[in-house]
């Protein structure tokens, strides 16, 4: 295997590739890490043309141009998608017949169909915890929030620049999704046109303006819901520590119980999770999957509080291994958080159960095994 290592926010994907390489090593599969940041073009071409079983990357690195796949990469390409498909439509469209795509949200199968993408070899592969916290440590942070602040006005500005009819549709979709989290912004967008007797298709090269609208609507809904959760915690007087860019420009910056810190590396975030009583997770764009922060927080022996998805309900026990909330019932979420913070015994019990639930199930070693199984399902042969 060749694992492609590139750049990403907070160096997340660089750490993940290293962890995945270790996972392959543990199960006896040889893996070469190709760091595109420290390689010249000829080195990249020579390495990519090696006789290997597969080439793997998170988010489809190096295939922005189809020529890379057609003329350089000979082995099957395993594309581990760890974002929403709308962020990587051009790359996904470049996949060849024998390549493999994995999704971290089962609902993304529907999204691919909506965007007119047909992938022959499609599998579910969730995120994972990078490592387990072997020993418990002192919990000095009540609530940990990590990630950059998204200014909703940036997304609304584009929407407001549309014609009155289109703007009305976008605002209707946003209102529907914020009022009922069961409604999905992409489906609502298409339905809003359909109600008006208009059939639209979301195609990258045919209707990029509609895809841009859908993208901004999704980010607006996500940003609104996340801010709503944090504001509710702040209003309740709960101490919240936020690590990420631009939060000093957010509405919660004025709260004395909200402590805003500069963004830190992914590795530093793992350390902060170990020191946190509660790790907050927000996944408003996911319908049937989960974010890495759920596994990482549980592996850090912290209590993860997250909005629920069917997938999470299948693999974890609510109230025993993590705490679910609903964006449309924030008051209940605040009560649960307050109760957990006050009850050391309950918090300790949940965090220990969470650690046990992740151990041997949701680490990168298990994901390496799953990738091998997926490869054998498509190519029933022995790995080199």
Beta strands, then each sheet from edge to edge (+ up, - down):
strand 1: 2-5
strand 2: 32-35
strand 3: 54-58
strand 4: 76-80
strand 5: 100-103
strand 6: 121-124
strand 7: 141-146
strand 8: 240-243
strand 9: 258-261
strand 10: 276-281
strand 11: 303-307
strand 12: 323-325
sheet 1: 2+ 1+ 3+ 4+ 5+ 6+
sheet 2: 9+ 8+ 7+ 10+ 11+ 12+
end
